[in-house]
Amino acid sequence: MELDISRMEWTREPASCQVAGGVIQVVTRPFTDLWQRTYYHFRNDSAPVLQISTEEQFFSFVVKTEFASSHRFDQCGVVLYLDSENWLKASVEYENQRFQHLGSVVTNHGFSDWATTEIDASVKSMWYRLSRRESDYRLECSLDGQTFQQMRICHLCNGGGRIRFGIYACSPEDSSFQAVFSHLRVTDCQWQPHSGQQPDEAD
């Protein structure tokens, strides 16, 4: 089912945003980011996020991202932002002309972690799929929107009940770029129960 973009709301707005035909074009502001404490010690809570709320316990959210970033740390992707100290995100983060970091960050109670792998700097498009099973989440990525690969499984300590999820884009340094989001849709949960677990309808 196509996501109703008109129901999405900003937590902090980007430099500009245009929506047409189910496509969202975002231009980032400089010095915007999401990170809490770990290793770097700084607390950055300035990235714009565009989200929709739900109490649905089992679903998957899919989005395609396209990005023209060419400055260190520029990034855009999928996000589930509850508050400044509890959130997760997945994105491609530009590093240099050789490689980028494809990764995800999970923040619980104000401490972030970052799981990454290097991909070629020529990659300028990535699909993501965020799946929810109550307070547990799975992040996946895909180059073609058909075959998804798991990035991580995680738990959000405050991730039960009503949540908000959607997209984000930011430029942690003195830069700005355009991020394009399309093919936003919500489906039945594509993260199937583990062997021995009750099916979703029995929960």
Secondary structure, 3 states (H helix, E strand, C coil): CECCHHHCEEECCCCEEEEECCEEEEECCECCCEEECCCCCCEEECCCEEEEEECCCEEEEEEEEEECCCCCCCEEEEEEEEECCEEEEEEEEECCCCEEEEEEEEEECCEEEEEEEEEECCCCEEEEEEEEECCEEEEEEECCCCCCEEEEEEECCCCCCCEEEEEEEEECCCCCCEEEEEEEEEECCCCCCCCCCCCHHHC
